[in-house]
Amino acid sequence: VQLVESGGGLVQPGGSLRLSCAASGFTFSRHVMRWYRQAPGKERELVAAISTGGGSTNYADSVRGRFTISRDNAKNTVYLQMNSLKPEDTAVYYCNAWPEGYWGQGTQVTVSS
């Protein structure tokens, strides 16, 4: 089983990034996919989740209206489009497959001028 995140980096406040998480080794289309983040000194928090077919999504209050989660089951990939980024969005972002709880290694997002 592998979950490989990519797309992180350094961006200025107000900018955008698109994270990707490529999955392999399990039946991707049967798993709810989630994005979490963990900032230094803070607990890991759930950012967004998407149902198996992509028809249902949920977001943390702090990112609703700015972030969009999506998935492509043909490509075994889940995405997180992040717009209007703020310094408080700085964190390591992880993807997660539920219910087994598979995790990726994370990708760093830094929002700073």
C-alpha positions as CSV (number, residue, x, y, z in Angstrom):
1,V,0.0,0.0,0.0
2,Q,1.3,3.4,-0.9
3,L,0.0,7.0,-0.7
4,V,2.3,9.5,-2.2
5,E,1.6,13.2,-1.8
6,S,3.0,15.9,-4.0
7,G,2.4,19.5,-4.9
8,G,3.5,21.3,-1.7
9,G,5.8,24.2,-1.6
10,L,6.3,27.8,-0.7
11,V,3.6,30.3,-1.7
12,Q,2.7,33.9,-0.8
13,P,-0.4,34.7,1.1
14,G,-3.4,34.8,-1.3
15,G,-1.8,32.3,-3.6
16,S,-2.9,28.8,-4.6
17,L,-1.5,25.3,-4.6
18,R,-2.9,22.0,-5.8
19,L,-1.9,18.9,-3.8
20,S,-2.1,15.4,-5.3
21,C,-2.1,12.0,-3.6
22,A,-1.5,9.0,-5.8
23,A,-2.7,5.7,-4.3
24,S,-1.6,2.1,-5.0
25,G,-1.9,-1.3,-3.5
26,F,-5.5,-1.2,-2.5
27,T,-8.9,-0.6,-4.1
28,F,-8.9,3.2,-4.2
29,S,-12.5,3.6,-5.4
30,R,-13.8,1.8,-2.3
31,H,-12.2,4.1,0.2
32,V,-13.2,7.5,1.6
33,M,-10.3,9.8,1.1
34,R,-9.3,12.5,3.5
35,W,-6.7,15.3,3.7
36,Y,-5.2,16.1,7.1
37,R,-2.7,18.7,8.1
38,Q,-0.3,19.2,11.0
39,A,1.3,22.4,11.9
40,P,4.3,22.6,14.2
41,G,3.3,22.1,17.8
42,K,-0.3,21.3,17.0
43,E,-2.3,18.2,16.6
44,R,-3.1,16.7,13.2
45,E,-6.5,18.0,12.0
46,L,-8.9,16.9,9.4
47,V,-9.1,19.3,6.5
48,A,-11.4,17.7,4.0
49,A,-13.0,14.4,3.1
50,I,-14.6,12.9,-0.1
51,S,-16.8,9.9,-0.5
52,T,-15.9,6.9,-2.6
53,G,-17.7,8.2,-5.7
54,G,-16.9,11.9,-5.1
55,G,-20.4,13.0,-4.7
56,S,-20.1,14.0,-1.1
57,T,-17.5,16.3,0.5
58,N,-16.8,17.8,3.9
59,Y,-14.5,20.6,5.0
60,A,-13.1,22.0,8.2
61,D,-14.6,25.4,8.9
62,S,-11.2,27.0,8.6
63,V,-10.9,26.0,4.9
64,R,-14.5,25.9,3.7
65,G,-14.9,28.1,0.6
66,R,-11.1,28.2,-0.1
67,F,-10.2,24.5,-0.5
68,T,-11.7,21.9,-2.8
69,I,-11.2,18.2,-2.5
70,S,-11.7,16.0,-5.6
71,R,-10.8,12.5,-6.8
72,D,-10.2,10.7,-10.0
73,N,-10.9,7.0,-9.5
74,A,-9.5,6.1,-12.9
75,K,-6.2,7.6,-11.9
76,N,-6.3,6.4,-8.2
77,T,-5.6,10.0,-7.2
78,V,-7.2,12.5,-4.8
79,Y,-6.6,16.2,-5.0
80,L,-6.8,19.2,-2.8
81,Q,-7.0,22.6,-4.5
82,M,-6.1,25.3,-2.1
83,N,-6.9,28.9,-2.9
84,S,-6.6,32.2,-1.0
85,L,-3.9,30.6,1.2
86,K,-3.1,32.2,4.5
87,P,-0.1,31.9,6.8
88,E,-2.1,29.8,9.2
89,D,-2.5,27.2,6.4
90,T,1.2,26.4,6.8
91,A,1.5,22.7,7.7
92,V,2.5,19.3,6.5
93,Y,-0.5,17.9,4.6
94,Y,-1.2,14.2,4.6
95,C,-3.7,12.1,2.7
96,N,-5.5,9.2,4.4
97,A,-7.6,6.3,3.2
98,W,-10.5,5.3,5.4
99,P,-11.4,2.9,7.0
100,E,-8.0,1.1,7.0
101,G,-6.2,4.3,8.0
102,Y,-3.5,4.2,5.3
103,W,-1.3,7.4,5.4
104,G,1.1,9.1,3.1
105,Q,4.4,10.6,4.0
106,G,3.1,14.2,3.8
107,T,4.0,17.2,1.8
108,Q,5.0,20.6,3.3
109,V,3.0,23.7,2.5
110,T,4.4,27.0,3.6
111,V,2.5,30.2,3.2
112,S,4.8,33.2,3.7
113,S,5.7,36.5,2.1
